[in-house]
């Protein structure tokens, strides 16, 4: 019995020892296995993680982590690099973004964090006046759309002065705002503010303003003739001197780029009344005594020249020159009060009243029917001066000898 008990106890001890040894070996194996692992610090898409691994290469490590590496992903080390203890690895998965560069679309895969990094990666240059949406500091995310509008030079005229600027494909209103060009209430813009600008667009900002202009305008007086039976026929006398009136007119003037384009009369006010010039014209007939075989002579002036005799129906030759109402020193008003500036087509001749009485109706060869209504300092004897509307006609007339006939 004692031997049996001893044998049974020995078997239990052996079993316990065996089991303990196996546990020891397992624990030792476990510790040896764990102890031989390498510690690796990972940054996975911005998340930090520390792992222990027996992986020999970077690729094996990511396979252990069930992470598929894309060709466009960012990996700080090559996939075939050996895994070492305390290794630091950074991985960023690539994101798909769409780039529209001056209306040309293209899709990219990138692991960049920001728009600016992506542009540098793709060697895409953004110039000073180009428009980038979203901005360079924007974070990249899946299916992000990046838009680049390339700027182009543009001409703009403001108030008639040309200047240059840069623009993207935007509206006229946006371009003016970008350039700091402010519009006044009445200003006009061509083309319309809602139009889209192109490289060929010329923008005009026409500065429009309304101003008030007050001017004083003279009111010409008329020459009024009155018959006077106490004066010899052909003689004249100024009864009342003429005086111009004065009228104040207020205008609303529209200016475009400083130049007047429209004028509207708003009001007018009389400052001074005009005073007409009154001229007395003699109508007293000279009594003529006629004897057979003699030349008629005026009874009232028997000692005067024979040229004062009645000239009705008389024909003779004279030297004729021409003059205008605008000649040097001319007032435009004849000796009998006729305003030639107001009557540019009047048929008038200047005469020596001692030869042809003022007021006489005549016919001048090459000139036609006229009235002797003017005198002149150089008009003496058989000489006349015919009135014409302008200098060119006066030059064409020149100085010629013509026949004149006194009709009354």
Secondary structure, DSSP 8 states (H G I E B T S, - for coil): -HHHHHHHHHHHHHHHHHHHHHHHHHHHHHHHHHHT-EEEEEEETTEEEEEEE--SBHHHHHHHTT----TTSEESS-TTSB--TTEEEEEE--EEEEEEETTEEEEEEE--SBHHHHHHHTT----TT-EEES-TT-B--TTEEEEEE--EEEEEEETTEEEEEEE-S-BHHHHHHHTT----TT-EEES-TTSB--TT-EEEEE-EEEEEEEEEEEE---EEEEEEEEEETT-EEEEE--B-EEEEEEEEEEEETTEEEEEEEEEEEEEE--B-EEEEEEEE---EE--TTS--EEGGGTTS-GGGS--TT-EEEEEEEEE-TTSTT--SB-TTS-BTTT-TT--EEE--TTTS-TT-EEEETTTEEEEEEE--TT--SSEEEEE-SSHHHHHHH-SEEEEEEE--
